[in-house]
Amino acid sequence: MVGQARQPLVTNPYPEAVLRPQSEPIRIVTMYPFEPHEIRRIQEAAAPTPVEIVIAKDRDEFRRELLNAEVVYGRVRGDELDYAPKLKWVQHSAAGVEFLMDDEKFRNSPVVLTNYARTFAPAISETAMGLLLCLTRGITRYYMPMFYRRELKPVGTPKSDHHVELAGKTMGIVGMGGIGSAVARRAHYGFDMRVVGIDAKPIPKPEYVAELHDPSWFREMVPQVDVLVAAVPLTPQTRRMFDESVFRAMKRTAYFLALSRGEVFDDMALVRALKEGWIAGAGLDVFPIEPPPKDHPIYDCPNVVMTPHTSGWSPDRQVRLIELFAENVRRYARGIPLLNVVDKQRMY
């Protein structure tokens, strides 16, 4: 863009929120401790428009700095909007936005909200397949306990169902967004699984998905699949959608994977399903209460493998975070539509 004439004013599909004079500095306020090289990357992306990044040390300082903030990186509460008369755009530092959407004042404000949907998906999808393999190959249920006792011996026979193959099995994914799509690709191309899915948006069916339907197909899908994946955002419609009736409808040989938000499933119904053999096992990266209390019965289920909501962690993820924010700052400076704009009424 260097050398091209700059317009004094930029346009955007959200003019009431992001119309701005291009010559003025973009002031970003955050409590996130950006590294110096990350700040440089963000500032370089907007050049020649100057960018000022203010890192507040606490919430009181953050609130004071909101007075001149045009952009917030992180989270701003509805009751803080009165302190932010110039605020036009919030880049949320996570993929899920339910905490912001529960705030009616923020949800109904003209402030544009973007999130990190799809940014965490590569690592989460790898974790998903790792959790599933731990279950299907008996690694956590049989062999890790033996290893800790300093002994190893085969469980079952070469013909018994103590070890299950994924090839040819059907995976049903509820929520074909970033996480669901990434898991579907790995399941189909990496493990020769048949993938079916559900999504509330009328999105095109990917080539690696055999069937894609709207949410009305959910109850019909559940009894058909060998692996049921919860990858939906948390909304009033999805809260505790994976309940006792769903777990009872699953195959006794099927597995449940929870990857997006713990509040989308009923934890006590899941415990019953695991203990009473309604399903074969569960791989959980999320839980309704994180971490589960020490006395929670989920710890008594040997057919569970869990991680503490860390499936999206990695050094590579941080690079993607900064690159996406830098790209959005570049777009914002030039009046180009932002990436990952959240529909605040649909809450994702």
C-alpha positions in Angstrom: 0.0 0.0 0.0 3.0 2.3 0.3 3.0 4.9 -2.4 -0.8 4.8 -3.0 -2.9 7.8 -2.2 -4.7 7.6 1.1 -8.3 8.5 1.4 -9.1 10.9 4.3 -12.0 8.6 5.4 -12.4 4.8 5.1 -15.6 2.8 4.8 -16.6 -0.5 6.2 -19.6 -2.8 6.3 -20.2 -1.6 9.9 -20.0 2.2 9.4 -21.7 3.1 12.6 -18.9 1.3 14.5 -15.7 1.6 12.6 -15.8 4.8 10.4 -12.7 6.7 11.2 -10.2 9.3 9.9 -7.3 7.3 8.5 -4.7 10.0 9.4 -5.4 9.7 13.2 -3.5 7.2 15.3 -5.4 4.0 16.3 -5.4 3.8 20.1 -5.6 0.2 21.4 -6.1 -0.4 25.1 -5.6 -3.8 26.7 -4.6 -5.6 29.8 -2.9 -8.3 27.8 0.9 -8.2 28.2 2.0 -8.1 24.6 5.7 -8.8 24.0 7.7 -6.0 22.3 8.1 -7.9 19.1 4.3 -8.5 19.0 3.6 -4.8 19.4 6.0 -4.0 16.6 4.2 -6.6 14.4 0.8 -5.0 15.1 2.1 -1.5 14.5 3.8 -2.5 11.2 0.6 -4.1 9.9 -1.2 -0.7 10.0 1.5 1.4 8.5 1.5 4.2 7.5 -1.4 4.7 10.0 0.2 5.0 13.5 -0.9 2.7 16.2 -0.6 3.3 20.0 -1.0 0.3 22.3 -1.6 1.0 25.9 -1.2 -1.9 28.3 -3.0 -1.3 31.6 -1.7 -2.9 34.7 -5.1 -3.4 36.4 -8.8 -2.9 35.8 -8.8 0.6 37.3 -6.1 1.8 34.9 -7.8 0.0 32.0 -11.0 1.9 32.8 -9.2 5.2 32.9 -7.6 4.5 29.5 -10.9 3.7 27.9 -11.6 7.4 27.6 -9.4 7.6 24.5 -9.6 4.0 23.3 -10.7 3.3 19.8 -10.0 -0.4 20.0 -9.9 -2.9 23.0 -8.0 -6.1 22.9 -9.5 -8.5 25.4 -12.8 -7.9 27.2 -14.8 -4.8 28.1 -17.9 -4.9 30.2 -21.1 -3.2 29.3 -20.9 -1.0 32.4 -17.6 0.2 31.1 -18.9 1.5 27.8 -19.8 4.8 29.4 -16.1 5.3 30.0 -15.3 4.6 26.3 -17.0 7.2 24.1 -14.6 6.5 21.2 -14.7 2.7 21.3 -15.5 1.1 17.9 -14.1 -2.4 18.0 -13.3 -5.1 20.5 -10.9 -8.0 19.5 -11.8 -10.7 22.0 -8.8 -12.7 23.1 -10.7 -16.1 22.9 -12.9 -17.9 20.5 -15.9 -18.3 22.8 -17.7 -15.0 23.5 -20.5 -16.2 25.9 -19.2 -14.1 28.8 -19.5 -10.9 26.7 -22.8 -12.0 25.2 -24.3 -12.5 28.7 -23.8 -8.8 29.1 -26.9 -7.3 27.5 -25.6 -3.7 27.4 -22.5 -4.8 25.5 -24.4 -7.2 23.2 -26.8 -4.4 22.2 -24.1 -1.8 21.7 -22.9 -0.7 18.2 -19.3 -1.9 19.1 -18.0 -4.4 16.6 -16.8 -7.6 18.2 -14.3 -10.0 16.6 -13.0 -13.3 18.1 -10.4 -15.9 17.5 -12.6 -18.6 15.9 -10.5 -21.2 14.0 -7.3 -19.9 15.5 -7.1 -22.6 18.1 -8.5 -25.4 15.9 -5.3 -27.0 14.7 -4.1 -27.9 18.2 -7.6 -28.7 19.4 -8.1 -31.2 16.6 -4.8 -32.9 17.3 -5.8 -33.2 21.0 -9.2 -34.6 20.0 -7.7 -37.4 18.0 -5.2 -38.0 20.8 -8.0 -38.3 23.3 -9.9 -40.7 21.0 -6.9 -42.9 20.4 -6.2 -43.1 24.1 -9.7 -44.5 24.5 -9.9 -46.8 21.5 -6.5 -48.3 21.9 -6.9 -48.8 25.7 -3.9 -46.7 26.4 -5.2 -44.8 29.4 -7.6 -47.4 30.7 -5.3 -50.4 30.6 -1.7 -49.7 29.8 -0.9 -46.4 31.6 -2.0 -47.8 35.0 0.2 -50.8 34.4 3.1 -48.6 33.4 2.8 -46.7 36.7 3.0 -50.1 38.5 6.1 -50.9 36.4 4.4 -53.8 34.6 3.0 -54.4 31.2 0.9 -57.3 29.8 -1.7 -57.5 27.0 -5.3 -57.0 27.8 -7.9 -59.2 26.0 -7.0 -61.1 22.8 -6.1 -60.1 19.3 -9.8 -60.6 18.4 -11.5 -59.0 21.4 -13.0 -55.5 21.5 -10.5 -54.2 24.1 -8.8 -52.5 21.1 -10.9 -50.7 18.5 -9.9 -49.3 15.1 -11.2 -46.0 13.8 -11.1 -46.7 10.1 -14.5 -47.2 8.7 -16.2 -45.8 11.8 -18.6 -42.8 11.7 -17.9 -39.6 13.5 -20.8 -37.2 14.1 -19.8 -33.6 14.8 -22.1 -31.0 16.3 -20.8 -27.6 15.3 -18.9 -27.4 12.0 -17.0 -24.2 12.8 -13.3 -24.0 13.2 -12.9 -26.8 15.7 -15.5 -29.1 14.1 -14.1 -28.6 10.6 -10.5 -29.3 11.7 -11.5 -32.4 13.6 -13.5 -33.6 10.6 -10.5 -33.2 8.2 -8.2 -35.2 10.5 -10.8 -37.9 11.1 -11.5 -38.4 7.4 -8.1 -37.9 5.8 -6.0 -39.2 8.7 -8.1 -42.1 10.0 -10.4 -43.0 7.1 -13.5 -42.2 9.1 -16.9 -41.3 7.7 -17.8 -37.9 9.0 -21.3 -36.4 9.3 -22.1 -33.1 10.8 -24.6 -30.5 12.0 -24.4 -26.7 12.0 -26.9 -24.0 12.6 -25.5 -21.9 9.7 -26.2 -22.9 6.0 -22.6 -23.5 5.2 -21.3 -25.5 2.1 -20.6 -29.2 2.8 -16.9 -29.8 2.8 -15.6 -32.7 0.6 -14.4 -34.6 3.7 -17.9 -34.6 5.2 -20.4 -37.2 4.0 -23.5 -35.5 5.2 -24.1 -32.0 6.7 -27.5 -31.0 8.1 -29.2 -28.4 10.2 -29.7 -28.9 14.0 -33.1 -30.6 13.4 -31.1 -33.7 12.4 -29.3 -34.0 15.8 -31.6 -36.6 17.3 -31.5 -38.7 14.2 -27.7 -38.5 14.0 -26.9 -39.5 17.6 -27.8 -43.2 17.4 -25.9 -43.6 14.1 -22.4 -42.5 15.1 -19.5 -44.2 16.7 -18.0 -41.0 17.9 -20.1 -38.0 19.0 -18.2 -34.7 19.1 -19.4 -31.5 20.9 -17.9 -28.5 19.1 -20.7 -26.0 19.4 -20.4 -22.5 20.9 -22.2 -22.0 24.2 -25.5 -20.3 23.6 -28.9 -20.6 25.2 -29.8 -23.1 22.6 -26.7 -25.3 23.1 -26.4 -25.2 26.9 -26.7 -28.8 28.3 -27.9 -30.0 24.9 -25.9 -33.2 25.5 -28.1 -34.6 28.2 -29.3 -37.9 29.5 -31.5 -38.5 26.6 -28.6 -38.0 24.2 -26.3 -40.3 26.0 -28.9 -43.0 26.3 -29.5 -42.8 22.5 -25.9 -43.3 21.7 -24.5 -46.7 20.8 -23.1 -48.6 23.8 -19.8 -48.9 21.8 -19.7 -45.1 21.0 -17.4 -42.4 22.4 -18.2 -38.8 23.4 -15.7 -36.0 22.8 -16.2 -32.5 24.4 -14.0 -29.8 22.8 -15.7 -26.4 22.9 -17.4 -25.5 26.2 -18.2 -27.7 29.2 -21.6 -26.2 29.8 -22.9 -27.8 26.6 -23.2 -31.2 28.3 -24.7 -32.5 31.6 -21.8 -33.8 33.6 -23.8 -36.0 36.0 -25.7 -37.6 33.1 -22.3 -38.3 31.5 -21.0 -39.9 34.7 -24.1 -42.2 34.7 -23.6 -43.0 31.1 -19.9 -43.9 31.7 -20.5 -45.9 34.9 -23.6 -47.8 33.7 -22.2 -48.6 30.2 -24.6 -46.5 28.1 -21.5 -45.5 26.1 -17.9 -46.8 25.8 -16.0 -43.8 27.0 -15.4 -40.0 26.8 -12.6 -37.7 26.0 -13.0 -34.3 27.6 -11.0 -31.1 27.3 -13.7 -29.0 28.8 -16.0 -29.5 31.8 -18.9 -27.5 33.3 -16.8 -26.6 36.3 -13.1 -26.2 35.6 -11.3 -27.8 37.1 -13.8 -30.4 38.4 -13.8 -30.5 42.2 -11.7 -33.3 43.7 -14.8 -35.2 44.9 -16.5 -35.1 41.5 -17.5 -38.6 40.3 -15.9 -38.1 36.9 -12.6 -39.0 38.5 -14.1 -42.4 39.3 -14.7 -43.3 35.7 -11.9 -45.4 34.2 -13.3 -44.9 30.7 -12.5 -41.2 30.6 -9.5 -39.3 29.5 -9.3 -35.6 30.3 -7.2 -32.5 29.7 -7.7 -29.2 31.6 -9.0 -27.0 28.7 -5.5 -26.9 27.3 -6.2 -28.5 23.9 -5.6 -25.3 22.1 -2.3 -24.4 23.7 1.0 -24.3 21.8 3.7 -21.8 20.8 2.3 -21.9 17.2 -1.1 -20.8 18.5 0.4 -17.5 19.8 1.9 -16.8 16.4 -1.6 -17.2 14.9 -3.2 -15.0 17.5 -0.8 -12.1 16.8 -1.0 -12.6 13.0 -4.8 -12.5 13.0 -5.0 -9.4 15.2 -2.3 -7.7 13.1 -4.3 -8.5 10.0 -7.5 -7.1 11.5 -5.6 -3.9 12.6 -4.4 -3.6 9.0 -7.9 -4.0 7.7 -9.3 -1.6 10.2 -6.8 1.1 9.3 -7.8 0.7 5.6 -11.6 0.2 5.9 -11.5 -3.4 4.8 -14.0 -5.8 6.4 -12.7 -7.4 9.6 -12.1 -11.1 10.0 -14.1 -13.1 12.5 -16.9 -10.6 13.1 -19.3 -12.0 15.7 -23.0 -11.9 15.2 -23.8 -10.6 18.7 -27.4 -11.5 18.5 -26.7 -15.2 17.6 -23.8 -15.1 20.1 -21.1 -16.5 17.9 
